[in-house]
Amino acid sequence: MMMLVKVEKFFPNKQMITVSIGDYKIASNPKILATYALGSCVAIILYDRFERIGALIHAMLPEPKISRPDNPMKYVRTSIPIVLSELIKICFIDEHWR
């Protein structure tokens, strides 16, 4: 039997930011980004190790079946460019991210 353990248990003194399905969040150190119920979804993490700014995307599917989906964060193909654009506005540098 699998047991669910909340991330807060391991980082009791950190501010936790939870990312829901079909959503994303951006945070800087010392905050922690977490997602639950990943199942068959994909968690995409972008992190600038010098600026210590990161993003977590909780995408459901690889790509939308229509050209303009109602929620582009649900899809890997449409969510990454949007989040990268947001990170670049905040001082995210191409050479720094992993």
ZAMARGU-4260 file (C-alpha; in steps of 0.2 Angstrom, whole numbers, plus 5000, padded with zeros to 4 digits):
<rodrens>
0) 5000/5000/5000 | 5007/5017/4995 | 5007/5031/5008 | 5005/5049/5004 | 5017/5060/5014
5) 5016/5079/5013 | 5031/5088/5007 | 5029/5100/5022 | 5035/5085/5034 | 5052/5086/5026
10) 5053/5105/5025 | 5044/5112/5041 | 5052/5129/5040 | 5049/5133/5022 | 5035/5141/5013
15) 5026/5128/5002 | 5018/5133/4985 | 5006/5119/4978 | 5004/5118/4960 | 4987/5111/4954
20) 4984/5100/4939 | 4985/5111/4923 | 4993/5125/4932 | 5011/5132/4935 | 5019/5143/4949
25) 5036/5153/4949 | 5045/5155/4965 | 5062/5160/4972 | 5073/5152/4986 | 5068/5149/5000
30) 5051/5144/4994 | 5047/5126/4989 | 5036/5121/4974 | 5026/5105/4976 | 5013/5096/4966
35) 5002/5081/4971 | 4992/5068/4962 | 5004/5067/4947 | 4999/5050/4941 | 5001/5050/4922
40) 5003/5068/4921 | 5020/5076/4919 | 5029/5088/4931 | 5041/5100/4922 | 5054/5110/4932
45) 5064/5125/4925 | 5077/5131/4937 | 5090/5145/4936 | 5103/5140/4948 | 5112/5157/4949
50) 5096/5168/4951 | 5088/5153/4961 | 5072/5156/4953 | 5061/5141/4947 | 5045/5136/4939
55) 5035/5120/4941 | 5022/5115/4928 | 5009/5101/4931 | 5004/5096/4913 | 4991/5083/4909
60) 4995/5079/4891 | 5009/5081/4878 | 4999/5092/4866 | 4981/5099/4863 | 4970/5092/4849
65) 4965/5110/4845 | 4975/5125/4840 | 4969/5136/4854 | 4966/5126/4870 | 4955/5133/4884
70) 4969/5130/4896 | 4987/5129/4888 | 4994/5124/4905 | 4986/5107/4903 | 4998/5103/4889
75) 5017/5101/4888 | 5019/5109/4871 | 5009/5125/4875 | 5014/5127/4893 | 5033/5127/4892
80) 5034/5143/4880 | 5022/5152/4891 | 5032/5149/4907 | 5049/5152/4899 | 5042/5169/4893
85) 5037/5173/4911 | 5053/5168/4918 | 5063/5178/4905 | 5053/5194/4911 | 5059/5190/4929
90) 5078/5189/4924 | 5079/5171/4919 | 5095/5169/4909 | 5096/5155/4895 | 5113/5150/4900
95) 5108/5147/4918 | 5093/5136/4917 | 5093/5117/4918
</rodrens>
